[in-house]
Amino acid sequence: MKSVILKGNKKISLQENKISNLKDNQCLVKISYAGICSSDIYRGFEGWAYKYPLVMGHEISGKVVKTKKIKNNIKIGDRVSIFPLLPCFKCNQCSENNFMRCVKYGYYGSRNDGGFAEYIVVNSWNILKIPKNVDLLNASLIEPLAVVIHAYKKINIKKNKKILLLGSGFLSLIFQKIIRFYFPNLYICVVDRNNYKLQLAKKYTSKVKTLNIEKKLKLDNFIKNNEDFFDIIIETTGDPKFYKEAINLSAPNGEIILLSNIIDNLKLSKKIVSNILRKELLIKGTWNSYFKKSLKTDDWKDSLRLIKKGIKPSELVTKIIKLSDIPIYLKKMHKHKTKRKKINYVKFVSINND
């Protein structure tokens, strides 16, 4: 089969790759769509990979084409999405079904080969069957949707809350759509350096205030004019600067949700730490999503429900590319991240031709 293989840092190419033999309780899935996540950019070009060679890609949908001694109801022909985390099933968190907190986990696309390929061998446990009324493009984006839903459930939203989203990338836009779905009249402010993304924020959410921070002066003025103002702040950029500024912008007794992987070291001054104490801030980290936790707390099943109600992450996809184009687009996206050039994209998704 053809796979996009990361052989070393900045060394990505399309190659022929052998399909692994199936073990008991595994399925072979023919991949339909695989989304490119920001973490794939850093994994490919900033040395974030856990191993080489690696097939990246953890936002995956497809169809089951082969199985081996499956114990659950997965069968050939099923349309599926794949939960990428591989729990150890032995640690304390796994025993409580908090699989995203597993202390010794694998992961399709980062620690194990993932979805930038024609096929993937996956454990049947990691498969979520997709109903016929949900298309496979949206199914591939259940993973980031579930990540946002998981974070959303950590917030104490009320009608009079003022919300700030730092960043207007893919996760932030989904967050905005979900908040608007449940609270159509909430005050939401979105900060980003990219005008294109801010225009999307206006398009997909009504009554939203936006601020472009391309110029440092504007950001400084914004912080000065909004210090101690926002009740809920959601950090989606991974920029250490915003981790600190979120503390200054937060109102007393405010909530700060840290959603993105931080991209550099973070140093907090005595003043910043004092702010956390004196404002009595609640700072929450959020990681991945609940999968097969219980009927009441399964973020993946909740994602399916929201898609059926009209929250469709596929609306934020601006380009669908072939498997062979992934190395080119990853390079372009990395260039954008490092040189801050305005490439008009929110999310790229790759597709394999049937």
N, C-alpha and C positions, 0 to 999 in steps of 0.2 A: 504494500500500500504506500501511498505518498504521505509524507509527514513533513511539517516544518520543524526542523531540529535546531535547538540551541546547543552548539558544540562547545562554546566557550563565550566569555563576555564579548558582546558585539559581533558574534559569529553565528549568524542565523541563515539557514538556507533550506530550500525544498529538496528532500531526498527520498529515495525508496527506503522503506523500513519494514521489518518483519512483524507480522501480527503474532502476538504471544499466544501460546496454547491456553485454552480455557481450563481453569480449575473448577472443582465442584462449586456450585452456587455462584457462578459467574456468567456474564452475558457478553456477547459481541454486539456492539451498537454501531450502526452506520450513521455517521455524524451528518446532521442536516445544517446546523448553525453552531458557531462557537464565537462568543463575544470576546473582544479584546479589552481587558481591564487595564487601568493605569498601573497596577502592580506588574503586569506583563512587560511594560515599558522599562521599569526599573530593574526587573528581573533579567531582561535581555541586554540592557546597556549599562547598568550601574552595579553589576556584580551581586544582585540579590538572589541569584539562583542557589539552591541547596546542593545541586549536583549537576554534572555534565556527563554525557549529553542529556538533554531534556526536551520533551515535547510539551510546550506550554499550553495554556487555555483551560479555564475552569468553569466557563459559562456555556453549558453544552446541552443540546437537544438532538434527538435522532430517533432511529427505529431499530428495534431489536431484530437481529438477523440470525442469531445462533445462541443457544443456551446449553448449560451442562448441569444436570442434576439439581435443578432449581427447586427450592423448598417453598417459595412463595408463589404467587399467581402470575408472575411475569412469563410471557410467552412470545414466540416469534411473531413479528408484525406489530407489537405494541409500540405506540408513540410515547417517548419518554423524555424526561429531564433528569439530570444527574446531580445529586448532592456531592460536591467534590471532596468533602472531608472524610478521611478514613480513620475512624476511632480505633483505639486499642481494645476497647470493651473490658478493660481490666482495672483502670484507675478509679478513684473515688467519684470523680465527676461523671464518668461513663456509667457507673453503677446507678447514678441518679438521672440518667438519660440527658445529662447536660453535655452532649457530645462535642459541641463547639469549644468546650473548655478542657477537652482531653489533653493530658500532659505529654502524651507520646503518640501523636497522630501522623498519618500520612495525608497526602493531598493531591488529587488529580490536577496536574498542571503546574505544580511547584516542587513537590517532593516525589511525585510519581508522574509518569507520562499522562498528558492530558488531551485536550480536544482539537489542537491544530493538526488534524490528521483526517484521513478518510474514515478510519474506524478506531474504536477504543474498546478495550476489554475492561469491564467494570464489575464490581461485586453487585449482586442483585439487590442487596440491602440498600445500596446507594441510589436506587432507581425510584423515581416518582412517575407513575403512569399519568399520561396526559389525556384528558377527555377530548372527544372529537370537536367540540366547540371552541377549543383553544388551539390556535395555530402554533407551529413549531418555532417560529421566530420569537413570539412572546415566551414560549416555553424555555428557550435558551436563556432568556433574561430573568427567569424566576430567581436565580441565584442572587443577583444584585437587588432585585425587588425584595426578596426575603431579608437581606441584610438591612435594608432601610426599614422594613416592617419591624424587625427585631429592635432597632434603635428607637423607632417611633413609640413602641410599647413602654419604653423606659421614661417617657416624658409625661409630666403632669400638666396636660394642656387644659386650659379653661378659656371661656369666651373672652375674657378681658386681657389675656396674655399678649405680650409683644414679643415676636419671634425674630431672631436674626440668623440667617444662614450665611456662613462664611464660605464662599465658593458657589458657583452655579454650574458645576459639571453634572455628569450623569446621575450620580446618587442624590445630589442636591435637588435636581429637577424632579426626580421621583418623589423625594420628600415633600417638595412643594405641592405636587399633585395630590398626595395622600392627605396632607394637612387641609388643603382646600376642599377635598372630598368630604371630610368630616366637619370642618369649621370654615365655611365659605366666607366669613366676614372678619377673620382674624387679621391683625396687623402683622405683615411679613415684610422684612427688609432683606435684600439679597446683595451681597458684595462680591464682586469679581473683577478681574483686570481685563476680561475679554468681552467686548461689546456684543459679539455674536451670541455668547451664552446668556448675557443679560436680556437680549431681545427674546430669546427662547423663554426665559423666566416670565417675561411679560405676556408671551403668547399662550403659555400653558397654565398660567395662574392669573386670575383677575385680582385687581386691587393690590398689586404688589409694588412696593417701592424698590428701586434698584440704584446701585451706585457703582460706577466704574472707577477702579483704583489704579488705572494705568499711570497716573501721576501721583507721586508720593504725597504731594501737598494735599490732594483731595482726601487721601486716607487719613492723614494727620488731622485735618479739619473734622473729618467724620468722627474720629475717636474723641476729639476734644468736645464736640457738640453732643455726643451720645454716651458719654461716660456715665456708668451706673444706670443705664436706661432699659436694657432688654431683660425680660424675665426668663427667656429661654434662648440659648445660643447653641447652634449646631455647627461644629467645625468639620468641614468636608474637604479641605485642601491638603492637609498633611504638612502645611508650612509651619515651622516652629514659631514664627512671628505671630501667627494668628492664635496659637495656643495661649500665648501671653496676653495678646490684646483682648481675647475673649474674657479674661478675668477683669480687665479694666472696663469693658463695655457692659458687663453683667450688673444687673440691679442687685441690691441686697436681697439675700435669700433666693438668689437666682439659680438656674440649672444650666450646666454646660455639658453638652454631649460631644464626646470625641469619637468621630466616626472613621476618619481616614488613617491609613498607615503614615506615621510621621516620617518625613524624608531626611531629617538631619537631627543632630543632638539638640536638646532643649536645656537652657540654663535659666533658672528663675532667680530674680533678685530678691533681696529681703523685703522690698516694698511690695512686690507681686505676691509673695507668700503671705504677708500681712493683710493684703486685700482679701485673699481667700478666707483668712480667719475672721476678719472684722465684718465682712459681708455674709459670713456663714454660708458660703457657696456649696452647692452640691455638684461635684464634678464626676461624671459617669463615663467610663469606657464602655464601648460596645464592640463585640467581636462576632462576626459571622452570623449564624441564625440557628433557631431551634428546628431540628428535623427529627420526626418521630419521637418527640418529647411526650406529648399526650394529645388527645383530641382538642383540648382547650388551648394549648400553647405550641402549636406546630406552625412556624412561620411560613413553611413551604405550602401547606394547604391553605393558609390564609392568603398567600400570594395568588393562588389559583382562584380563590373566591373574589379577590379584588379585580383580577383580570376579567372575570366574568361580569363584574359590575361596571367595567369600563376603564379601569386604571391599566392602560396598556403601555408598558415600557418601550414597545416597538415603535411608538410614535416619536421617540427621541433618537431613533437610528437615522443617520444622515447618509450612510453609504453602505452598500453590501458589496463585498469583494470576493474574489476567488481565493482558494487556498494558496495558490502560487503567488498571490500578491501580498501575503501577510508580511514577509520580510521587508518589503519596500515601505509599507505603511507603518510598520513598527519603527523603522528608521525615521520617517517623517514625523511621527508623533514624539519620538525622543528629541528630535531637533526642536520641535515646538516647546517641549518641556524645559529644555536647557537654555535655549536662546530667546524664549518668550516671543516668538514670532506668531502672528495671528493666522493660524490655519483654521479655517472654518469647519470645525467638527465637534460633535459631542460624543459620539460613540461609533466605532467601526465594528462591523460584524462580518465574519467570513462565512462563506457558503460553499459546500461541495456540490458539484453538479451530479445529478442522478445519472 
